Amino acid sequence: MHWHCASGLQAGALTANRAQIMEYISTRGSAPALTFEGATLAGLACDGGLYVPVEWPRFSEAEIAAMAGLPYAELAAKVMQPFVGDCLTPERLLELTTQAYGRFDHKAVTPLVQFDEQHWLLELFHGPTLAFKDVALQLLGPLFEEFLSRSDRNLTIVGATSGDTGSAAIDAVANRDKVNIFMLHPKGRVSEVQRRQMTTVLAPNVHNIAIDGSFDDAQAMVKRMFNDAAMTDRFSIGAVNSINWARLMAQVVYYFASAVQLGAPHRQIAFSVPTGNFGDVFAGYVASKMGLPVARLLVATNVNDILHRALTSGDYSAGTVTQTAAPSMDIQVSSNFERLLFDLGGRNGAAQAEQMAGFEKTRAMRLTNAQTQGASALFTSVRADSDDMSQAMHWAWKNCGELIDPHTACGVHAARSAGIDPSIPVVTLATAHPAKFNDPVERATGNRPMLPARVGDLFERQERYDELPGDYAAVTDYVARHATPRA
């Protein structure tokens, strides 16, 4: 299936049969509407926009109350079914979620841990690569395989990673049929554990590329490739970054899972989310649109604080990336923010395309009043510097006996300093296992976290990756030499 841009279903139009079909439209308004299957395989829209559902499905209070106590795979199938529509039967979707979450080392998949009377930690690192990305990508791999099996198409996945997406995506698609994956990471700017989790997967369909430059440079190359006819005419290019709607959809589930454990729908819950590319916290926004009683979403940034500036003053302007102990948040351009701006701006694709074109030219834009006011109704942002991160790691260990990684520490700092009403539980999303960042954790706590036994031999495994200059032509030439044409 090869889409050329043509007029698609307009934003705001409703589908004919909501129970059976869910259409996806581009935030920039000129790409054709796709089914869930089409949007999953396409990744980025051909007009440069991101796919979103034509409308937000909504659960009643009774439906949310009935989710309490469900096994995670069953809850996931229930929450995701409206987005999947008729692309998968409920029975098949449940088979895929059962398969995806069977590889996690905790029966609860995303267990809640209590810090104190108000604060909770949602552990999202029990998957194969010890990061929250596994929760979505362990499902995305089987979805790709399922949809590709229906055609003679090959998929070339191209992604950029600031650390965790790469290893989770590679684990999810290694050795799968009809898929090649090319993962770019900024050379020397991911932790050694993160790098080795990618580069020690020696499957023939896995290609790791270390590029000179930052994550933003790598991400810009990936987005450019999606809009490069010389590449898209030859190869069917797909995405595993959170620009892919299916990945974001799977992240909505754990908001429901934790909230119903803490009393939803009869009680409001606040969430604090370490934020880089805005996908994880946008999933919380989607959950609230689906009826979950979300009191606040705390957008926790490090000193790379473009989102903090955008949400506090309406100034979305990219600076230079500062390296920190939380590398997955060392980002100045947050791809998923466009989805929020589109939704808050009245779902006007043409206006959104114009706003993003201006940003891509000048690296700066002002949010409209509607966007600023709409965001402030649900989002509060909090910026954490290196001292704030260290103090949060120290507090969690000293007071609660919990080791947390630097990204999670930004979230804990935000949760404890945002002034949320004490009667509202605050859940901080723990995005990575502390052992992935053992040096800063040890500096802050005096304790060096150990890798779980299942990945304990990581440092003995053979690595394989290629180094390339931060040059678009060099990267596309590499992909073209190693990828399988579309069919």
HUVENHU-V493521 format. One record per backbone hydrogen bond with DSSP energy under -0.5 kcal/mol. NH is the residue of the N-H (numbers start at 1). CO is the residue of the C=O. E is the energy in kcal/mol with one decimal. If there is no record, write none. Layout:
{{NH CO E} {NH CO E}}
This chain:
{{3 1 -0.5} {13 10 -2.1} {20 17 -1.0} {21 17 -2.9} {24 34 -2.7} {25 52 -2.7} {27 50 -1.7} {29 26 -1.4} {34 24 -2.1} {39 35 -2.7} {40 36 -2.4} {41 37 -2.1} {42 38 -2.0} {43 39 -2.2} {44 42 -1.4} {45 49 -2.4} {48 45 -2.0} {51 43 -0.6} {52 25 -2.4} {54 23 -2.5} {57 55 -0.6} {59 290 -3.0} {64 60 -2.2} {65 61 -2.8} {66 62 -1.8} {67 64 -1.5} {68 65 -1.3} {70 67 -2.0} {75 71 -2.4} {76 72 -2.9} {77 73 -2.0} {78 74 -2.0} {79 75 -2.7} {80 76 -2.3} {81 77 -1.6} {82 78 -0.5} {83 80 -1.1} {84 80 -1.7} {85 81 -2.2} {86 20 -1.5} {87 84 -1.7} {88 85 -0.6} {93 89 -2.7} {94 90 -2.1} {95 91 -1.8} {96 92 -2.2} {97 93 -2.5} {98 94 -2.4} {99 95 -2.1} {100 96 -2.6} {101 97 -2.5} {102 98 -0.7} {103 100 -0.8} {104 101 -0.9} {105 126 -2.7} {109 106 -2.0} {110 108 -3.0} {113 121 -2.8} {115 119 -2.7} {116 119 -1.5} {120 426 -2.6} {121 113 -3.3} {122 428 -2.8} {123 111 -2.7} {123 121 -0.8} {124 122 -0.8} {124 430 -2.0} {130 127 -1.4} {132 431 -2.7} {134 131 -1.8} {135 132 -1.3} {136 132 -0.6} {136 133 -0.7} {137 133 -2.9} {138 134 -2.4} {139 136 -1.0} {140 136 -1.9} {141 137 -2.0} {142 138 -0.6} {143 139 -1.9} {144 140 -2.7} {145 141 -2.2} {146 142 -2.7} {147 143 -2.6} {148 144 -2.8} {149 145 -1.7} {150 147 -1.0} {151 148 -1.8} {154 486 -2.9} {155 178 -3.3} {156 236 -3.3} {157 155 -0.7} {157 180 -3.2} {158 238 -2.1} {159 182 -2.6} {161 184 -2.5} {167 163 -0.6} {168 164 -2.0} {169 165 -2.9} {170 166 -2.6} {171 167 -2.4} {172 168 -1.7} {173 169 -1.6} {174 170 -1.9} {176 173 -2.3} {179 176 -1.0} {180 155 -2.3} {181 205 -2.9} {182 157 -3.0} {183 181 -0.5} {183 207 -2.6} {184 159 -2.9} {184 182 -0.5} {185 209 -2.6} {186 161 -0.7} {187 185 -0.5} {187 211 -2.9} {189 186 -2.3} {195 191 -2.8} {196 192 -2.7} {197 193 -2.2} {198 194 -0.9} {198 195 -1.1} {199 195 -2.9} {200 196 -1.7} {201 198 -1.3} {202 200 -0.9} {206 203 -1.8} {207 181 -2.3} {209 183 -2.9} {210 466 -3.0} {211 185 -2.4} {211 209 -0.6} {212 468 -1.4} {218 214 -1.9} {219 215 -3.2} {220 216 -2.4} {221 217 -1.8} {222 218 -2.0} {223 219 -2.5} {224 220 -2.2} {225 221 -2.1} {226 222 -1.5} {227 223 -0.8} {227 224 -0.8} {228 225 -1.3} {229 227 -0.8} {231 228 -1.5} {232 228 -2.8} {233 229 -2.3} {234 231 -0.5} {235 231 -2.9} {237 235 -1.1} {238 156 -2.1} {244 241 -2.5} {245 243 -0.6} {247 244 -0.7} {248 244 -1.5} {249 245 -2.9} {250 246 -1.6} {251 247 -0.9} {251 248 -0.7} {252 248 -0.8} {252 249 -1.0} {253 249 -0.6} {253 250 -0.6} {255 252 -0.9} {256 252 -1.2} {257 253 -2.5} {258 254 -2.0} {259 255 -2.2} {260 256 -2.4} {261 257 -1.0} {262 258 -1.2} {263 260 -1.0} {264 259 -2.6} {266 263 -1.4} {269 293 -2.1} {270 425 -2.8} {271 296 -2.2} {272 427 -2.7} {273 298 -2.9} {274 272 -0.5} {275 300 -3.0} {282 278 -1.6} {283 279 -1.8} {284 280 -0.8} {285 281 -1.4} {286 282 -2.4} {287 283 -2.2} {288 284 -1.9} {289 285 -2.1} {290 286 -1.5} {291 288 -1.4} {292 287 -2.3} {294 292 -2.1} {295 269 -2.6} {295 293 -0.6} {297 378 -2.6} {298 271 -3.5} {298 296 -0.5} {299 297 -0.7} {299 380 -3.0} {300 273 -2.2} {300 298 -0.9} {301 299 -0.7} {301 382 -2.5} {305 303 -1.8} {309 305 -2.5} {310 306 -2.4} {311 307 -2.6} {312 308 -1.7} {313 309 -2.6} {314 309 -0.6} {314 310 -1.3} {315 309 -1.2} {316 314 -0.9} {316 365 -2.6} {317 315 -1.0} {318 363 -2.6} {329 326 -2.0} {330 327 -1.6} {331 329 -2.1} {335 333 -0.9} {336 277 -2.0} {337 334 -1.7} {338 335 -1.4} {339 336 -1.1} {340 336 -1.1} {341 337 -2.5} {342 338 -2.4} {343 339 -2.1} {344 340 -2.9} {345 341 -1.7} {346 343 -0.9} {347 342 -2.5} {349 347 -0.9} {352 348 -2.4} {353 349 -2.6} {354 350 -2.0} {355 351 -2.4} {356 352 -2.6} {357 353 -2.3} {358 354 -2.0} {359 355 -1.8} {360 356 -2.8} {361 357 -1.4} {362 358 -2.4} {363 359 -3.2} {365 316 -1.4} {367 314 -2.3} {372 368 -2.7} {373 369 -2.9} {374 370 -2.2} {375 371 -2.2} {376 372 -2.2} {377 373 -1.0} {378 375 -1.6} {379 375 -3.4} {380 297 -2.3} {382 299 -2.4} {384 301 -2.5} {389 385 -2.3} {390 386 -2.3} {391 387 -2.8} {392 388 -2.1} {393 389 -2.3} {394 390 -2.5} {395 391 -2.8} {396 392 -2.5} {397 393 -1.7} {398 394 -3.1} {399 395 -2.7} {400 395 -0.6} {400 396 -1.0} {401 397 -1.4} {402 396 -2.4} {404 402 -0.5} {405 432 -0.5} {409 405 -2.1} {410 406 -1.4} {410 407 -0.5} {411 407 -1.3} {412 408 -2.5} {413 409 -2.7} {414 410 -2.0} {415 411 -2.7} {416 412 -2.2} {417 413 -1.2} {418 414 -1.2} {424 421 -2.5} {425 268 -0.6} {425 423 -0.6} {426 118 -2.6} {427 270 -2.8} {427 425 -0.5} {428 120 -3.0} {428 426 -0.6} {429 272 -2.4} {430 122 -2.6} {430 428 -0.6} {431 429 -0.9} {433 130 -2.4} {436 433 -2.1} {437 434 -1.8} {438 435 -0.8} {441 437 -1.7} {442 438 -2.4} {443 439 -2.4} {444 440 -1.9} {445 441 -2.0} {446 442 -2.8} {449 447 -0.7} {455 452 -2.0} {456 453 -1.4} {458 455 -1.8} {460 457 -1.8} {461 457 -0.8} {461 458 -0.7} {464 199 -2.1} {466 208 -2.4} {468 210 -2.7} {471 469 -2.7} {475 471 -1.9} {476 472 -2.7} {477 473 -2.2} {478 474 -1.7} {479 475 -2.5} {480 476 -2.7} {481 477 -1.7} {482 478 -1.3} {482 479 -0.6} {483 479 -2.2} {486 234 -2.4}}
